[in-house]
Each structure stands twice: as structure tokens, then as C-alpha cells.
Amino acid sequence: MKKIQKPSLPCHQISLCSLLLALLLCLAACARPAPLDYDRPENWAFFAEGQAGPADVFLIAPTVALGKDGRLNADCRDPPFRHKMVGALNMQRGIYQPWGRLFAPYYRQATLKVFDVAEDRREEWLRTAYADVRSAFMAYLRTVPDRPFVLAGFSQGADMGLRLLKEFLDDPACRDRLVAAYLIGWRVTDQDLAEFPRLRMAQEESDTGVIISFNCEAERIQSSLFVSSDQRTHAINPLNWRTDSRKAGREANRGACFTDYSGTIVREVPALTGAYLDARRGTLKVPDIQEDDYPGILFANGIYHLYDYQFFYRNLQENVGKRIAAFASAHTER
């Protein structure tokens, strides 16, 4: 019996079908997942986590999604993504949790792949991330209408926090309750301050309603993703709480703490390094360590972005308490 053969497609049609299939798979991978409902506690990595203290902390996670699956916004319903986000938040939580409850939303953050795109083209995906952070922040303000809070974010989380301040500082429900904003690992430029006059940078160790920001790097570094060679950022030195370039010696460092995904401090090093602000770039220069001991991993060696919190952990932890105490004292006196 003669075998019946299926008709085959011409080669050019096979190539076209393959191309269309690849395009469909790419579009599926890059499609934006649906937003979350932040009135549901399961859509928060932390929701009123910890003991109630003198203030709450609204904490925004850094970038943990690399975009290896082709996505440009993370699927925040994905369990592995949620695990990574909680882990990244745990690495910072010890700085803030001694002072109050933590609120930290899952959000459709822009994946690291977005930052390979030219800066003027990233906004499409960053807007999606911000839409979630904004919704979560509004849910927090509705749910907890009467407590002071610290706003905190690292890296992309700092960018999201800055966007919140730009939008909400005109609202007394935010402005009158804001202790301070720790927006570390992102830049605050002259243009930001000119366009949004309510933004104020910290000038010393206990002023309130202000932004605390810095970006760590080796002395030789002249450009990074966070502060490029043609940019300047406003910052404060977390060792001497000055905004000029006066160096703080390593003896001012109360303890660098290196944490794991559970939040456990696996190594603590008092007096690890001093620091000073670069007069031109505004970045925080870290002079007393070897670059190879603290590799950039996702970035070039000498860009100490991954260690921004860890190098100055105890100083930051102490400072959060000081600013909360100053806020409480000022509001008691009214």
C-alpha cells in the first residue's frame, strides 16, 4: 500500500511561519501582566509586618527580575519572583524594623533588561511599575490614615519613591506624616529639585520631611547607570551626615552588615571604610576597601551599588531612629 505523504510547505513559507511563531512567543513573554488589588493583603510582601512602633515604614523593593524570560515588566503573581522580592526586602528590613511596622507591595517592576534600553525609552515600563507602587501607596494611606511613616526604597525602589514624593508631597495626608525618605541607590538631580520645589534634601542627621540619598562607588569611577558622567546627584554622607566633600574616617562607620535573603546578618565589620562625597558628581566615594573583595556582580567592579545599604548598615539603622524621634518631638511640641 502506497504511503500517503503530507504536503509540505515551501521553504519561504516555513521561514515566515517560524518568524511569526517567534514573534508571537516574544509578544507573549513581553506582555504586561495585570495589576494587583492592594486592598488584598496577599498582594503585599509585608503588610503591617512587625511590632507597631513610633512610625510605619513603606518599603519599595529594588530590581530583582532580570528579564531573562523576555519580560520587561515582572509578573508579580509569579511565586519565584515573589520569593526574590521578599529576599531582597529582608536584606534591608533590619535597618527599619526596629522602628515600626513594614508595608511593602509586590509590584510589576521593570526588569533589569529595561536598563539596557536608552534612558529616554525606558519610561514605558517604569510607568507600569510606578502605577502599582502608586496604587499600593494610596491603599496604605487609606488603610492607615493617621500614623507617621518613613518612605524607603533602594535602586528601582528609590526611583519609585522619588516619583511618589513628586506626586504626593502637595497632599497633607502625605506631607504632614512623612518622617523622611531613604531613597538610596538612585539619583536626585538639580532638575528634580527645580521642578518639584517641595522636595528637600537632608542637610544633617535629624532633619525631617527630607530625602536621604547616596550612591557608592570607588574613587576611580566616573560614570554608572545610576549617575552617568554628565549627571550630578544630590546626596548626604551617612557617616558624618554632611553634604560637602569632607571625608569621614572609617572609625565613624558603626558597622557594615552583610545580610542574606532571610535578613540574617552573616558578617558584621565595624569600621570597614570611610567615605566622602565627590564634589563634582555628588556620588559617595568609598576609599578603604579593595574592589575585588566587593565585586559589582551585575555591574562593573568599583560600582558598589549592591552594597549601598550594607556598607553603612548600622549608621543608617541608628539614623532612622533619630529622625523618627525628631519628628515625634516636633509634633508633640505643636
C-alpha positions, -999 to 999 in steps of 0.1 A, spaced: 0 0 0 14 33 -10 22 56 19 4 89 17 27 118 23 15 151 38 20 181 15 50 202 26 52 240 27 76 258 5 108 269 23 99 306 23 65 298 39 82 277 66 106 306 74 77 330 75 57 307 99 88 303 121 92 341 122 56 346 131 57 320 158 89 336 173 72 370 172 41 356 190 62 340 217 81 372 222 49 392 224 36 367 250 67 369 270 68 407 270 31 413 276 24 432 307 7 412 334 -24 425 350 -22 449 380 -28 438 416 -56 448 440 -38 463 470 -68 462 492 -59 424 495 -31 417 520 -18 388 499 -6 413 473 19 427 498 53 412 506 49 428 540 16 441 553 18 456 589 48 433 594 64 435 629 55 453 661 39 487 660 65 514 668 65 551 666 62 551 628 54 528 599 78 521 570 66 520 534 93 500 518 98 496 480 119 467 467 148 470 443 151 453 409 152 415 414 137 404 380 165 401 354 141 397 324 158 365 311 123 353 301 120 383 278 96 402 301 102 439 305 78 441 335 78 414 360 48 391 367 43 398 404 19 368 407 48 345 399 60 326 431 97 326 423 96 364 416 78 369 449 104 349 467 132 370 453 114 402 462 109 391 498 145 381 500 157 415 487 134 433 512 147 410 540 182 422 533 172 458 542 145 452 568 168 451 598 175 488 593 139 498 595 120 471 615 133 482 649 112 513 645 79 501 633 57 480 610 67 473 574 44 477 544 60 466 511 39 458 480 47 434 452 47 453 420 53 449 383 88 463 384 108 470 353 132 441 348 169 447 345 166 442 308 148 476 306 180 493 317 198 481 286 174 504 267 183 541 262 172 562 291 147 582 271 129 549 261 126 532 295 97 552 307 70 530 292 80 501 315 88 523 345 54 538 343 38 504 347 59 498 378 50 531 392 13 526 386 15 496 410 36 514 436 12 544 434 -19 522 439 -3 504 469 8 537 485 -28 551 481 -41 519 497 -17 524 526 -28 560 531 -64 549 531 -59 519 554 -36 537 579 -47 574 578 -31 587 610 4 574 616 38 589 607 58 569 582 92 565 567 94 561 529 122 538 519 135 523 487 166 510 471 177 512 434 145 510 413 126 512 446 143 546 452 132 558 418 97 547 426 99 565 460 110 597 443 81 596 419 57 592 449 72 623 465 69 643 433 32 634 431 21 633 467 41 659 487 15 686 479 -11 664 497 -11 670 535 -21 633 540 15 625 528 35 656 536 24 660 572 31 624 580 64 619 562 93 614 587 119 611 560 125 593 527 155 570 524 159 569 486 193 551 482 209 539 451 192 564 427 199 600 418 182 632 427 192 659 403 191 697 401 162 694 376 142 673 401 146 699 428 138 728 404 106 711 390 94 700 424 102 727 450 87 707 479 115 681 475 141 688 502 174 670 506 187 661 541 212 686 554 221 669 587 214 638 608 180 646 622 160 669 599 127 656 589 105 656 558 137 652 537 154 629 513 184 608 523 202 596 492 237 584 481 253 561 455 285 542 465 315 538 441 352 535 441 373 567 438 382 560 402 346 556 389 334 585 367 301 571 353 275 545 362 239 535 354 229 554 384 248 586 379 263 590 344 293 611 336 272 640 325 249 640 356 252 652 392 232 639 421 224 654 455 234 633 484 244 631 521 273 612 536 258 585 560 289 586 582 292 623 591 257 635 578 273 663 558 265 674 522 300 687 514 330 667 504 346 664 539 358 629 544 345 608 573 371 583 585 364 546 589 362 550 626 328 567 621 314 535 605 295 518 632 292 486 613 289 472 578 265 443 579 262 417 551 228 400 551 213 370 534 178 365 519 164 357 554 176 390 567 202 373 589 235 393 594 261 368 582 290 391 587 295 424 605 326 446 602 329 477 623 350 505 607 350 488 573 355 520 554 352 558 555 335 578 528 333 612 512 311 629 486 326 636 452 324 674 448 316 671 411 294 640 407 278 640 442 284 603 445 297 587 477 333 576 473 344 545 493 382 546 496 392 520 522 384 487 505 397 465 477 374 464 446 379 427 442 366 420 477 333 436 468 327 428 431 300 446 411 284 412 400 257 428 378 278 460 373 315 468 367 338 464 397 341 496 416 304 504 412 293 494 447 256 497 441 248 463 457 265 473 489 249 508 494 229 497 524 253 471 536 284 492 539 266 517 562 240 494 578 244 504 615 247 541 608 215 540 587 197 519 614 206 544 641 197 574 618 162 561 612 156 561 649 170 597 653 148 611 626 117 594 639 125 608 674 130 643 660 96 640 641 78 629 672 94 657 693 84 684 668 48 672 666 45 669 703 55 705 707 28 717 683 
